[in-house]
Amino acid sequence: MKFLHTSDWHLGRQFHNVSLLDDQKAVLEQIIAYIENNSVDALVIAGDVYDRSVPPTAAIEVMNQFVNRVCGELKLPIILIPGNHDGAQRLGFGSGRMRDSGLHILSSFEDMLNPVVIDSESGPVAFYGMPYNDPEVVRHHFKQSVTSHDEAHQFLSQQIRECFIPEHRNVLVSHCFVDGAMASDSERPLSIGGSDRVSHEHFVDFDYVALGHLHQPQKKGEDFIRYSGSLMKYSFSEQHQKKGMTLVELDENGFKSATHIDLTAPHEMRIIEGEMQAIVEAAKTDPKPDDYLLVRLLDNHAILNPMEKLRAVYPNVLHLEKPGMLVGVEQQMSQAKLARSEMDMFKDFFFEAQNGELSDEQETALKQIITQLNQQ
C-alpha cells in the first residue's frame, strides 16, 4: 500500500495582499503529474484545504477541478478532513453522495468512526479521519469532561481504537499541534497559553498518523507520526523549508517507510539583506528575480523612494525593513540623540534626489536656514 500524505493547502490565501492562487494551482499540477507517473493507492489531505471557512469562489473552482481530475479521470480516491481554517459543515456538504465517486470527506464524529477501507496487496487499510474540533465541541457531543486539546485527542483516539479490526492496518488523519513539534509564523494558533498541545503517545497504536496544521515537514515521537507540511511557503520564516508531500508505504506488518517528495512553487519566499547598491547589483545575476521578497536595507542613511528602486529590479518585493536606519538610535528618539544631524540628513536627501552633492553656496545657505529654524 502506497499513499500520498499532504496538508495545509490554504487555497485562496493572500500574502501581503497578493493572491497566491496561481502559485497554488501550479503546485497542484505537480501533485497530479506525480499521480499520473507513479503508482499510489490514495491521496490524503490532513486539513486546511481552504484558507478560511467561507472560501472565495476562485478557490472552490480550483479544488473542484483538482478533484475532477484526480477522482474522475485518474480514479484515485481522496481522503480529507477539515482543519481549523475550514468550515467543517460546509466542506462536508454532500459527502455521503461523493463517496461513490472516490471523494471521502470525513467531517463529523460519525464519519470518524466509519473508516475508509482500501484493499491492497498487503491487506486492507482503514483510514480514520479525526476532523478538527475544539475541546468544547468534543465535551458537548460526547458528554465527556474534557478541558484541553490533549484530553480531547486522548478520548477521540480511544473511540477510534475500539473500532479496530485485527486484519486491518490503521491510518489516522488528524489536524492538531503535537507537543514539541516546530511551528511557523503562518499558522493560526489553536488556543492561547499552550493548551492546544497534544501528546504523540495518544497515536502510537496506529500504523501511520497523517498530521496537519504545522507547516514544516517533520516527524514527532515516532517515525510513523508525521506532518507533511504545507503545500507551499506561506511566510518569510519558512524560506529555508523544503515544501512537499510525503509518500507513505505500508506492508503486512504496518509502517514501512515515508519519503518526502519536493513540491516547488513558481515564486519562492526569500529574505534579502544588504545595502541598496549591493542589492541592485546582485539582482542583475539573480536567477529568480520574481520571487516574493522581504528586503532588509542595511544602509544607515536616508534613501529616496527605496521601494521604487527595489521593485525596478525585484518586482515582487512585498515588505521592506530598514534596520540600518536604527543603528546608534535609542528608543527615546530625540534630536540630541540622533546619530546624524539635520545637515547630514538633508545631504543624503539631496544626493538621492539630484544624484549630486551640494555646492558650497548651497551648503552655506542651508546652514543659515537650519540655524534660523532652531532659533525660533
N, C-alpha and C positions, 0 to 999 in steps of 0.2 A: 504493500500500500504506500503510495506516494501522494502527498497533497501539498498545496501552497498555502502558507500562513501569511496573511497581510493584515494591516490595521491602520486606523487613523488616516483615512483618505482626506477628510475635511473638504469635500467637494464644495466649491463656491467660496472658498476662503479668499479674503483680501489681505494684502500686506502693505502697510503704508499707503492705503487707498489704491493699490494696484491689484487688479484681478489676477489670480493665479490659475484660472480655469483652463486656459490654453496649455499651460505647462502640465497641469494635471491630466488633461486629455492625452498629451504626448507620452506621459509615463504609463497611463493605462494601455496605450497601444503596445508598449514594451511587454506588459503582462500578457496581453493577447498573443503577441508574437512568440513568447516563451511557451504558452499553452499549445500553440499550433505546431511547435517544433519539438516538444518533449511530452513524454507520456506521464500524465498525472491523473489522479482519480477524483480530485475535488479542489475547490478554491475556498479558503476560509477567510472571512473578514471579521476581525475581532473588535468591532465597534467604531463609532465616529465616522460613519460613511459620509455624512454631511457635516458642515461646519456649524450649523445651527438647526434648531428644531423645526423651523419653517424655512426650508432652503429655497434659494432663488430658482425660478423656472429653468434657467440655463443649466444649473447643476443637476436638476432632476432629469433633464434631457440627456445629459452626458451619462448618467447612471443607467438610464433606460437603454441607450444604445449599447453600452457595455454588456448589460445583462442579455440583450437580444443576441449579441454575437457569441458570448460565452455559453449561455444556456441553450439558445436557439440554434445557432449554427455549429458550434463545436461540441454541443451535447455534454458539457461539463457541469456538474452540479456546483452551485454556490451556496455556502452555508454562512449566514451572517447574524450578528446580534447588534442591537442598538448600544451606543456608548453614551456618555454623559452629554455630548453635544447633540445627539439625535433625539427626536421625539418618538418614543417607543411605539405609541399607538398609531401615529401617522406612518411610521416606517413599516409597521406590521399590517397595515390595511390590506385585506385580501390575501394574506399569506397562506391561508388554507387552500385557496384555489391555485396559488402559484407553485405549490409543492410538486404537482404533477408535471410542471414544466422544468423542474430542476432548480428552482429558486426557493431556498429554505430560509425563511426569516423567523428566527426564534426570539420573539419579542415579549413573551409573557412567562409567568411561572408555570403555566400549564404546558407551554412549549418546552420549557426547561426539562421537564420530567418525561418528555417524549422524544427520545433522541432520533437523529437522522442516522440510519444504519446503512452503510455501504459495504457491499461484498467485495472481497479482494482475494488474490492468490494466497495470502497469508491468513485468511479468515475474515469474518465480519468485523467492521469497525464502527462503534457507536459514537456519534458526535453530539455532545451535550452542550447546549448554549445557555450560559448564565447571563441574561441581559442586565445591563447596569441598572441598579436601583439603590436609592438611599436607604439607610437603616430604618428610617421611619416607615417606608413602604413595606419592607420585609416584616417589621413588627406588626403593622396593621393587617397585612394579608394572612400571615400565619398565626397571629395572636401569640407571638413569642416575645420574650423580654430581651430584645437585642438593642444595644445603645450605640454601637460603633460599626464601622465598615468591617472590621475584623470579625466581630461576633456574627454579623450578618453572613459573611462568606463562610465562616465555620459552619453555621446552620445550613446554608444552602448546599454546601458541598456534601454534608451528611445526607440531605434529602436525595441528592443525585446518586450517592453511593448505594443507597437502598434499592436503586433501580438497576444496578449492575447485573448482567447475565454472564455467567462464568466463561462461556466460549467467546465473548466479545473482547476486543481491545477497546479501551475507552479514552476518548479525547474530550477535554474540557475547553470551551471557548469562553473567555471571561474578559471583562473590562474593569480594571482596578489598579491600585497602586501597591505593588508588593513591597513590603518594608525592606529598606536597604538598597533598592534599585535607584538608578541615576535619572534625575528629571531634567527637563529642558525648559527654556523660557516660554515656549509656545504652548505649553499645556495649561489648561484651566484647572485650578485647584478643585478637588472634590469636597474639601471641607477646610476648616480653619484649625490650626493648632496641632496638626499631625494625626487627628483622629481618623483620617482616610487610609492609613497604612494597614496592610493585610499581611499576615504571616504566610509564607510559602508552604508551611507544614500542612495547611488545610488541603493541599493539592497533590500530596505525594502518592496517593493511591491511583492516580490517573497514569495512563501510558504516555500522554503528552498534554501539555497545557498551553494553549494558544492565547497569549495575553495581548490586550490592547490598552491604550491610554498613554503610556510613556513613549516618547518619540525616538528614543535612541535604541537601536537593536542591542539586546543583551539577554543574558540568562540570569536566573536568580534562584539560589538554593540547590537546584538540580539541573543537569544538562537538558532535561525534558520540560523544564518550566521556563518559557521564553517569551520575550517581546520581539516581534518582527521589526518594530519601529514604524515611523510614519511613512507615507507614500513618497514624500519629498521634504525638503527643508522648509521649515515654517518660522524660523527666527535666525538671527545672526549668530546666536550662541551655538547653533548646530552646524556651523560652517565646516568643521572637520569631521562630522559624522558621515558614515557611508550608508546611504539610504538603500532600501531594497525590500525584498521579501524572503521568507525562509522556506526552503524545500525540506519537508519532513518525510522521513521514511520509517515505517513500522514493519516489523515482521511478526512471526507467530509468537515471539517472546515479548513483544511490546516495542518500546522505543529503540531504534537502530541508529539514526543519525539526523542531524539538522545542518543544512548548508545554506549560507547566505548567498542570495542572488542579487547582484547590484542592479539598481534602477537609477537612471540619471535624468534629471530634469534639464530642459533646454537652457534655463537660466539658473546657475548656482547662486548661493548667497555667500558673499565674501566680505571680509573686513580688510580695508587697505589703510595703512598708516604711513605718514611721511610729510615732507614739506611740499607745497603746491608744485613747484617747478619739477621736483623729482617725480611726483605722481603723474604729471602731464607727460613727461619724457617716457616713463615706463609704459604708459598707455599705447605708445606707438608700436610696441612689440608684444603687447598683451594678446594672447590667443583668444581670449573670451571677453572682449570689452563690453558686451551686452549683459553681463551678469548683473544681478541685483546687489548693490554695494552699500555698505556703511563706510564712510571715509572719515578718518581722524586726521585732521590737519595739525601738524606739529609746528607750523610757523608761529613765532611769538610776536608777530607784527600784524596790523590790520590788513585785510585783503578785500578789495572792492569786488563785489559780486562773485564770491567764491563758488557758489553752486553753478552759476552760469559757465564759469571757466571749466569746472569739473565735468559738467554734462556735455560740453563740447567734445570731450574725448571718451567719457563714460556716460552714455545717455541714460542709464538706469541707476544713477546714484539716488538712493531713496532716503538716506539720512546722513547728516553732516555733524560731526563733533569737532570742537576746537579746543582741545586740552592745552595746546601750546600757548593760547592767549591767557591761560590762568597761571602760567609759571611765575612764581615770585609774588603772587597776589593773594593776600589773606582773605578770609571770609568776609570780614568787615571792610568792604571796598570803599575807601575814602580817597580823596585827591592826594593826600600826603603819602599814601601807601602804594599808589600806582607805580608800577615798575618803569613806566615811560611817561615823559612829560607831554603837555599839550602840543608843544612844538614837534616832538618826535612822532606823535601820532598823526599830526597833520602832514608831516613829510611822507609818512607811509601812504596816507590817503592820496596825496598829490602824485606820488610816484605811480600808484595803481591807476589813477585817472588819466594822467598825462604821459605816463611812461618816460618820465624825466625828472631831474632834480630841480629844486627851487633855485632861482638865480639869487645873487647876493642882495639885489634890491628887494626881491620878493620876501626873502627871509627877514630882512630888516623891517619891512612893513608889517609882516606877520608878528614879529616880536612886539612891535609897538601896539598892535591891536590886542594881543593877549595881555599885555601889561595894563592897558586901559580897562579891559573887561574885569581883570582881577581887582582893580581899584574901586569898582562900582559896588 
